[in-house]
Amino acid sequence: MKVTVENKKGLEKDLKVFIDKKTISGFMDEKYEEIRKDVVIKGFRPGKVPTEILKRQFGKAVYGEVIDKLLKDTTTKALEENKIKPAGQPKIDLKSFGEGKDLEYIISVTELPKVSAKGLSSIKVDEYVVKIDPSETDKRISEIAKNQNNFKDAEANYISKLNDLVIFDYKGTIDGKEFKGNEGKNTQLVLGKDLFIKGFDKQLEGVKSGDTKNVEVNLPENFPEKDLINKSAVFECKITAVRIPEEVKVNDDFAKNMGAKDLANLKELISKQINDEYKNSLAMITKKSILEQIEKEKLEQLPGNLIEQEVKILSQGMKEDDVKKNQKSLEEQAKKRIKTGLILNAFGEENKINVSQDEINVEIQKQFRMMPGQEKIVKDYYEQNPAAIDSLRGQIYEEKIIEEIKKKAKITKKEITKEEAEKILKQENENNIIEQAKLAKKDGDEKNKKKADPKKKEVKTKSKETKKTKTPATKPKKAKKVSKK
């Protein structure tokens, strides 16, 4: 195999590949030997069919199979030997081929730029640690206690009022006739919550144990029997008990009911819970700061095909007019994301960062815990969608890279209060809103500028569709034949 590399514009390259007919013939003979064992042709013993007979019967099929494999193998080898990492799927243009002929073809490829991650050692970031005041923990526990439904039996002849628990049996009728789903036993309602049929529990205020109360309501929109929706029904309710709210005492027993060992342990768990609520959001700010500094790193050239693909991803779900209106900002965002991805990947390669199958399994297990009862749905989703696994692997890979960058970065640890954390997060949210408004204004200004200058014509260039690829690529993919000449 002979390979000649021709540099074109920017990152575009053409590799001219030549394979002589003798080499191809050798592969053809190997293939004939392989199929000879299994071919059955009348008049010949198994394994003894002459090559000439095989050529007449299977020549075209064998040649096609050999050439397909040869193109795949030699394309991969040509790119690897010339240390070219393709940004997307290479294209093949066959120039000369056919049985008994040399094979000549051209690989057209956009190369990933050479990237160095040495500049990341100078990154500086703030890392926040939230100190939770004990009073914040006590306040959260008190709120939990207040929301606990704890009731005790009321005294005889006690009249029910708002926030009491009424227990009753009921039987409903419409125009004096019973209907499907009209009965209920030992039904419990907290008065004022209005969680049953709208307006039902309001009519149970003022009852006592042993009373019978008729409640008249309209059946709701979500009633199972569709023909009865919005019809007026009368429910005869027999009150079996009235219970009054009881203040929950925050003690070791309460803590044990909450799943803790004792009250001290519950305070530790709640304090950690509050801390975690801020920890993840503040960690995102630290990560954003790292990524913003990476964006400032210089990278002279970016593959045009990757920019096009990233714009398509960013504009998914947008209307065509909105895409045109925001084209410039979409391209700017795409360039930033691609540049950041290339630099992160270079850092990952330099530091030999990989993602194991065990790490992927751990992340999937986390999703199982977040979706109890739907584990099979999650499992089937990943088994049936290899792209989803690739996406998950990419997320884990990026997080591992960020953590490694933190180890090498100059970090300033800041201990802050809950109030300070809330202030930082609020400011970050406001900054994001302002940034989005600036981008929208910039695109609007560009559009108005074009309208104001009708003489200036926009030059449109057609770009060929490219398949979706991972960015950045580390290995050349199977080439696709695009033309035969």
C-alpha positions as CSV (number, residue, x, y, z in Angstrom):
1,M,0.0,0.0,0.0
2,K,1.3,3.4,-1.0
3,V,-0.2,6.6,0.6
4,T,0.4,10.2,-0.4
5,V,-0.9,13.0,1.8
6,E,-2.1,16.2,0.2
7,N,-2.8,19.2,2.5
8,K,-5.7,21.2,1.4
9,K,-7.4,24.3,3.0
10,G,-7.2,24.5,6.8
11,L,-7.7,21.1,8.4
12,E,-8.9,19.4,5.2
13,K,-6.6,16.6,3.8
14,D,-6.7,14.2,0.9
15,L,-4.9,10.8,1.2
16,K,-4.3,9.1,-2.1
17,V,-4.1,5.4,-1.6
18,F,-2.7,2.9,-4.1
19,I,-2.9,-1.0,-3.7
20,D,-1.5,-3.1,-6.5
21,K,-3.5,-5.8,-8.2
22,K,-1.1,-8.5,-7.0
23,T,-2.0,-7.7,-3.4
24,I,-5.7,-7.7,-4.2
25,S,-5.3,-11.1,-6.0
26,G,-3.8,-12.6,-2.9
27,F,-6.7,-11.5,-0.8
28,M,-9.1,-12.9,-3.5
29,D,-7.3,-16.3,-3.4
30,E,-7.6,-16.4,0.4
31,K,-11.3,-15.8,0.1
32,Y,-11.8,-18.5,-2.5
33,E,-9.9,-21.0,-0.2
34,E,-12.3,-20.0,2.6
35,I,-15.5,-20.6,0.7
36,R,-14.2,-23.7,-1.1
37,K,-14.7,-25.7,2.1
38,D,-18.4,-25.0,2.2
39,V,-19.4,-24.8,-1.5
40,V,-21.4,-27.7,-2.9
41,I,-21.4,-27.9,-6.7
42,K,-22.7,-30.9,-8.7
43,G,-19.9,-33.0,-10.1
44,F,-17.2,-32.0,-7.6
45,R,-16.3,-33.4,-4.2
46,P,-16.6,-31.1,-1.2
47,G,-13.5,-28.9,-0.9
48,K,-12.3,-29.9,-4.4
49,V,-14.1,-27.3,-6.6
50,P,-11.6,-25.6,-8.9
51,T,-10.8,-21.9,-8.4
52,E,-11.9,-21.1,-12.0
53,I,-15.4,-22.6,-11.3
54,L,-15.6,-20.6,-8.1
55,K,-14.6,-17.4,-9.9
56,R,-17.4,-17.9,-12.6
57,Q,-20.0,-18.6,-9.9
58,F,-19.0,-16.2,-7.1
59,G,-16.4,-13.8,-8.6
60,K,-18.4,-10.6,-8.3
61,A,-19.6,-11.3,-4.8
62,V,-16.1,-12.3,-3.6
63,Y,-14.5,-9.2,-5.2
64,G,-17.1,-6.9,-3.6
65,E,-16.5,-8.4,-0.1
66,V,-12.7,-8.3,-0.5
67,I,-12.7,-4.6,-1.6
68,D,-15.1,-3.6,1.2
69,K,-12.8,-5.1,3.8
70,L,-9.7,-3.8,2.1
71,L,-11.1,-0.2,2.0
72,K,-12.0,-0.4,5.7
73,D,-8.7,-1.8,6.8
74,T,-6.4,0.3,4.6
75,T,-8.3,3.5,5.4
76,T,-7.9,2.9,9.1
77,K,-4.2,2.0,8.6
78,A,-3.5,5.1,6.3
79,L,-5.0,7.5,8.9
80,E,-3.1,5.9,11.8
81,E,0.2,5.7,10.1
82,N,0.0,9.4,9.2
83,K,-1.2,10.2,12.7
84,I,-4.4,11.8,11.4
85,K,-7.4,11.9,13.8
86,P,-10.5,12.5,11.7
87,A,-13.1,15.0,12.9
88,G,-16.1,13.0,11.6
89,Q,-16.5,10.3,9.0
90,P,-14.0,10.1,6.1
91,K,-15.2,10.0,2.6
92,I,-13.9,7.7,-0.1
93,D,-13.7,8.4,-3.8
94,L,-12.8,5.3,-5.9
95,K,-10.6,6.3,-8.8
96,S,-9.6,2.9,-10.2
97,F,-11.0,-0.6,-9.3
98,G,-12.1,-3.8,-10.9
99,E,-11.0,-7.5,-11.0
100,G,-7.5,-7.7,-12.3
101,K,-6.8,-4.0,-11.8
102,D,-4.9,-1.9,-9.2
103,L,-7.0,-0.2,-6.6
104,E,-6.7,3.6,-6.3
105,Y,-8.9,5.8,-4.1
106,I,-8.8,9.1,-2.3
107,I,-9.7,9.5,1.4
108,S,-11.1,13.0,2.0
109,V,-10.9,13.9,5.7
110,T,-11.2,16.8,8.1
111,E,-8.5,16.4,10.7
112,L,-8.8,17.3,14.4
113,P,-6.4,20.1,15.3
114,K,-3.3,19.5,17.4
115,V,-4.3,20.4,20.9
116,S,-2.2,21.0,24.0
117,A,-3.7,21.1,27.6
118,K,-0.6,22.5,29.3
119,G,-2.3,25.8,29.9
120,L,-4.8,24.2,32.3
121,S,-2.2,24.0,35.0
122,S,-2.6,27.8,35.5
123,I,-6.4,27.6,36.2
124,K,-7.6,29.4,39.4
125,V,-10.9,28.7,41.0
126,D,-12.9,29.3,44.2
127,E,-14.3,26.2,45.9
128,Y,-17.1,26.8,48.4
129,V,-17.8,25.0,51.7
130,V,-21.1,25.9,53.3
131,K,-21.1,26.0,57.1
132,I,-24.6,25.2,58.4
133,D,-25.6,26.9,61.6
134,P,-27.2,24.6,64.2
135,S,-30.2,26.9,64.3
136,E,-30.8,26.2,60.5
137,T,-30.8,22.4,61.3
138,D,-33.3,22.9,64.2
139,K,-35.5,25.0,62.0
140,R,-35.6,22.4,59.3
141,I,-36.4,19.6,61.8
142,S,-39.2,21.7,63.3
143,E,-40.7,22.2,59.8
144,I,-40.6,18.4,59.2
145,A,-42.3,17.8,62.6
146,K,-45.1,20.3,61.8
147,N,-45.8,18.5,58.5
148,Q,-46.2,15.1,60.3
149,N,-49.8,14.0,60.4
150,N,-50.0,13.1,64.1
151,F,-53.5,12.8,65.6
152,K,-55.1,11.6,68.9
153,D,-58.7,10.6,69.7
154,A,-61.0,13.5,70.5
155,E,-63.2,13.5,73.6
156,A,-66.8,12.2,73.3
157,N,-69.2,14.7,71.7
158,Y,-66.2,16.8,70.3
159,I,-67.3,18.8,67.3
160,S,-64.9,18.6,64.3
161,K,-63.2,21.7,62.9
162,L,-60.6,22.7,60.4
163,N,-57.4,20.5,60.5
164,D,-59.1,17.7,62.4
165,L,-59.1,14.1,61.0
166,V,-62.5,12.7,60.3
167,I,-62.9,8.9,59.7
168,F,-66.1,7.7,58.1
169,D,-67.9,5.2,55.8
170,Y,-69.9,6.5,52.9
171,K,-72.5,5.5,50.3
172,G,-73.4,7.7,47.3
173,T,-76.4,8.0,45.1
174,I,-77.4,10.1,42.0
175,D,-81.1,10.9,41.8
176,G,-81.6,8.3,44.6
177,K,-79.9,5.5,42.6
178,E,-76.6,3.8,43.5
179,F,-73.7,3.9,41.0
180,K,-70.4,2.1,40.4
181,G,-67.7,3.3,42.9
182,N,-70.2,4.8,45.2
183,E,-69.1,3.1,48.5
184,G,-66.1,3.6,50.8
185,K,-65.1,2.2,54.2
186,N,-62.8,3.8,56.8
187,T,-62.1,6.8,54.7
188,Q,-59.9,9.4,56.4
189,L,-59.9,13.1,55.5
190,V,-58.0,16.0,57.1
191,L,-60.4,18.9,57.1
192,G,-59.2,21.9,55.0
193,K,-56.9,19.8,52.7
194,D,-59.7,19.3,50.1
195,L,-57.9,16.1,48.8
196,F,-61.1,14.1,48.1
197,I,-64.0,15.4,45.9
198,K,-63.8,19.2,45.8
199,G,-65.9,20.8,48.6
200,F,-66.5,17.4,50.3
201,D,-64.4,17.8,53.5
202,K,-65.8,21.4,54.1
203,Q,-69.2,19.9,54.7
204,L,-67.8,17.5,57.4
205,E,-66.9,20.4,59.7
206,G,-69.2,20.4,62.7
207,V,-69.8,16.6,62.9
208,K,-69.0,14.3,65.9
209,S,-68.4,10.6,66.2
210,G,-71.7,8.6,65.6
211,D,-73.3,11.3,63.4
212,T,-74.7,10.7,59.9
213,K,-74.1,13.5,57.5
214,N,-75.3,13.9,53.9
215,V,-72.7,15.6,51.6
216,E,-73.7,16.9,48.2
217,V,-71.0,17.4,45.6
218,N,-70.5,17.3,41.8
219,L,-68.5,14.3,40.7
220,P,-65.0,15.4,39.4
221,E,-63.6,15.4,35.8
222,N,-61.3,12.4,36.7
223,F,-64.1,10.2,37.9
224,P,-63.7,6.7,36.5
225,E,-67.3,6.4,35.2
226,K,-67.1,9.0,32.4
227,D,-70.9,9.3,31.9
228,L,-71.2,10.4,35.6
229,I,-68.7,13.3,35.4
230,N,-70.1,16.6,36.8
231,K,-73.3,15.0,37.9
232,S,-74.6,15.9,41.4
233,A,-74.3,13.1,43.9
234,V,-75.4,12.8,47.5
235,F,-73.0,10.8,49.9
236,E,-74.5,9.5,53.2
237,C,-71.5,9.6,55.6
238,K,-71.5,7.7,58.9
239,I,-68.8,9.3,61.1
240,T,-66.9,6.6,63.0
241,A,-64.3,8.8,64.7
242,V,-63.0,12.3,65.0
243,R,-59.3,12.9,65.8
244,I,-57.5,16.1,66.7
245,P,-54.0,17.2,65.8
246,E,-51.3,16.4,68.3
247,E,-48.1,18.3,68.5
248,V,-45.1,16.2,67.5
249,K,-42.4,16.2,70.1
250,V,-38.9,16.4,68.6
251,N,-37.0,13.7,70.6
252,D,-35.2,10.5,70.1
253,D,-38.4,8.6,69.3
254,F,-39.3,11.1,66.6
255,A,-35.7,10.8,65.2
256,K,-36.1,7.0,65.1
257,N,-39.4,7.3,63.2
258,M,-37.5,9.4,60.7
259,G,-34.9,6.6,60.2
260,A,-32.1,8.0,62.4
261,K,-30.4,6.4,65.4
262,D,-31.3,9.2,67.7
263,L,-31.9,13.0,67.7
264,A,-28.2,13.8,67.5
265,N,-27.8,11.6,64.5
266,L,-30.9,13.1,62.9
267,K,-29.4,16.6,63.2
268,E,-26.2,15.3,61.6
269,L,-28.2,13.9,58.6
270,I,-30.3,17.0,58.2
271,S,-27.3,19.3,58.4
272,K,-25.6,17.2,55.6
273,Q,-28.8,17.3,53.6
274,I,-28.9,21.1,53.7
275,N,-25.2,21.3,52.9
276,D,-25.7,19.0,49.9
277,E,-28.5,21.2,48.6
278,Y,-26.0,24.0,48.1
279,K,-22.9,21.9,47.4
280,N,-24.1,20.6,44.0
281,S,-25.2,24.1,42.8
282,L,-21.9,25.7,44.1
283,A,-19.9,23.0,42.5
284,M,-21.6,23.8,39.1
285,I,-20.4,27.4,39.6
286,T,-16.8,26.2,40.2
287,K,-17.1,23.9,37.1
288,K,-18.4,26.9,35.0
289,S,-15.4,29.0,36.1
290,I,-13.1,26.2,34.9
291,L,-14.8,25.9,31.6
292,E,-14.8,29.7,31.0
293,Q,-11.1,29.7,31.6
294,I,-10.6,26.9,29.1
295,E,-12.7,28.8,26.6
296,K,-10.0,31.5,26.7
297,E,-7.3,29.1,25.6
298,K,-6.2,29.7,22.0
299,L,-7.0,27.2,19.3
300,E,-6.4,28.6,15.8
301,Q,-8.5,26.2,13.7
302,L,-11.7,24.3,14.3
303,P,-13.2,21.6,12.0
304,G,-16.1,23.2,10.0
305,N,-18.1,20.0,9.9
306,L,-18.1,19.8,13.7
307,I,-19.3,23.4,13.9
308,E,-22.2,22.6,11.6
309,Q,-23.1,19.5,13.6
310,E,-22.9,21.3,16.9
311,V,-25.2,24.1,15.6
312,K,-27.7,21.4,14.6
313,I,-27.6,20.0,18.2
314,L,-28.0,23.5,19.8
315,S,-30.9,24.4,17.5
316,Q,-32.9,21.2,18.0
317,G,-36.5,22.1,18.6
318,M,-36.1,25.6,17.3
319,K,-38.2,27.0,14.5
320,E,-36.4,27.7,11.2
321,D,-36.8,31.4,11.5
322,D,-35.4,31.4,15.1
323,V,-32.4,29.4,13.9
324,K,-31.7,32.0,11.2
325,K,-32.2,34.8,13.6
326,N,-29.8,33.3,16.2
327,Q,-27.3,31.8,13.6
328,K,-24.4,33.9,14.7
329,S,-24.8,33.2,18.5
330,L,-25.4,29.5,17.8
331,E,-22.1,29.3,15.8
332,E,-20.3,31.1,18.6
333,Q,-21.7,28.7,21.2
334,A,-20.8,25.8,19.0
335,K,-17.2,26.9,18.6
336,K,-16.8,27.4,22.3
337,R,-18.2,23.9,23.0
338,I,-16.1,22.3,20.4
339,K,-12.9,24.0,21.5
340,T,-13.6,23.2,25.2
341,G,-14.3,19.6,24.3
342,L,-11.1,19.2,22.3
343,I,-9.0,20.7,25.1
344,L,-10.7,18.6,27.8
345,N,-10.2,15.5,25.7
346,A,-6.5,16.4,25.2
347,F,-6.2,16.8,29.0
348,G,-7.9,13.4,29.5
349,E,-5.5,11.7,27.0
350,E,-2.4,13.3,28.6
351,N,-3.5,12.2,32.0
352,K,-4.7,8.7,30.8
353,I,-8.3,9.2,32.1
354,N,-10.7,6.4,31.1
355,V,-14.2,5.3,32.0
356,S,-14.7,1.7,33.1
357,Q,-17.8,-0.4,32.7
358,D,-18.1,-0.5,36.5
359,E,-18.3,3.3,36.6
360,I,-21.1,3.3,34.0
361,N,-23.0,0.6,36.0
362,V,-22.7,2.7,39.2
363,E,-24.3,5.7,37.4
364,I,-27.1,3.5,36.1
365,Q,-27.7,2.1,39.6
366,K,-28.0,5.7,40.9
367,Q,-30.8,6.2,38.3
368,F,-32.5,3.0,39.5
369,R,-32.6,4.6,43.0
370,M,-34.0,7.8,41.7
371,M,-36.8,6.0,39.8
372,P,-38.1,3.3,42.2
373,G,-40.4,0.8,40.5
374,Q,-39.1,1.8,37.1
375,E,-35.8,-0.1,37.2
376,K,-36.7,-2.3,34.2
377,I,-37.6,0.7,32.1
378,V,-34.3,2.3,32.8
379,K,-32.4,-1.0,32.2
380,D,-34.2,-1.6,28.9
381,Y,-33.6,1.9,27.8
382,Y,-29.8,1.6,28.1
383,E,-29.7,-1.9,26.7
384,Q,-31.6,-0.8,23.6
385,N,-29.9,2.6,23.1
386,P,-26.1,2.3,22.7
387,A,-26.0,6.1,22.1
388,A,-27.5,6.6,25.6
389,I,-24.6,4.6,27.0
390,D,-22.1,6.6,25.0
391,S,-23.7,9.8,26.3
392,L,-23.5,8.6,29.9
393,R,-19.8,7.6,29.4
394,G,-19.2,11.1,28.0
395,Q,-20.7,12.7,31.1
396,I,-18.6,10.5,33.5
397,Y,-15.5,11.2,31.4
398,E,-16.0,15.0,31.6
399,E,-16.6,14.9,35.4
400,K,-13.5,12.9,35.9
401,I,-11.5,15.3,33.8
402,I,-12.9,18.3,35.8
403,E,-12.0,16.6,39.1
404,E,-8.4,16.0,37.8
405,I,-8.1,19.6,36.7
406,K,-9.2,20.7,40.2
407,K,-6.3,18.7,41.6
408,K,-3.8,20.6,39.5
409,A,-5.5,24.0,39.7
410,K,-4.8,26.7,42.2
411,I,-7.9,26.4,44.4
412,T,-9.0,29.0,47.0
413,K,-11.3,27.3,49.5
414,K,-14.0,29.6,51.0
415,E,-16.1,28.8,54.0
416,I,-19.5,30.5,53.7
417,T,-22.8,30.7,55.5
418,K,-26.1,29.5,54.1
419,E,-27.1,33.1,53.5
420,E,-23.9,33.8,51.6
421,A,-24.4,30.7,49.5
422,E,-28.0,31.9,48.6
423,K,-26.6,35.3,47.6
424,I,-23.9,33.7,45.4
425,L,-26.4,31.4,43.6
426,K,-28.9,34.3,43.2
427,Q,-26.1,36.5,41.6
428,E,-25.1,33.6,39.3
429,N,-28.7,33.2,38.1
430,E,-29.0,36.9,37.4
431,N,-25.7,36.8,35.5
432,N,-27.0,34.0,33.3
433,I,-30.2,35.9,32.5
434,I,-28.1,39.0,31.6
435,E,-25.8,36.9,29.4
436,Q,-28.8,35.4,27.5
437,A,-30.3,38.8,27.0
438,K,-27.0,40.1,25.6
439,L,-26.8,37.2,23.1
440,A,-30.4,37.8,22.0
441,K,-29.7,41.6,21.5
442,K,-26.5,40.8,19.6
443,D,-28.4,38.6,17.1
444,G,-31.2,41.2,16.8
445,D,-28.6,43.9,16.0
446,E,-27.0,41.7,13.3
447,K,-30.4,41.1,11.7
448,N,-31.3,44.8,11.7
449,K,-27.9,45.6,10.2
450,K,-28.5,43.3,7.3
451,K,-32.0,44.8,6.7
452,A,-30.5,48.3,6.7
453,D,-27.9,47.5,4.0
454,P,-29.9,45.9,1.2
455,K,-27.0,46.3,-1.3
456,K,-24.9,43.9,0.7
457,K,-25.8,40.4,-0.4
458,E,-25.4,37.4,1.8
459,V,-23.3,34.8,0.1
460,K,-24.8,31.4,0.7
461,T,-22.7,28.2,0.5
462,K,-24.0,24.8,0.3
463,S,-22.5,22.3,2.7
464,K,-22.8,18.6,2.5
465,E,-24.6,16.7,5.2
466,T,-22.3,14.9,7.6
467,K,-23.2,12.1,9.9
468,K,-23.3,12.8,13.6
469,T,-20.0,11.9,15.2
470,K,-18.6,12.0,18.7
471,T,-16.3,15.0,19.5
472,P,-13.5,14.6,19.7
473,A,-12.8,11.3,17.9
474,T,-9.8,9.2,18.9
475,K,-10.1,6.5,16.3
476,P,-11.0,6.6,12.6
477,K,-14.4,5.1,11.8
478,K,-15.4,2.9,9.0
479,A,-15.3,4.9,5.8
480,K,-18.3,5.4,3.6
481,K,-18.1,5.0,-0.2
482,V,-19.5,8.1,-1.8
483,S,-18.7,7.7,-5.5
484,K,-17.3,5.4,-8.1
485,K,-15.5,6.6,-11.1
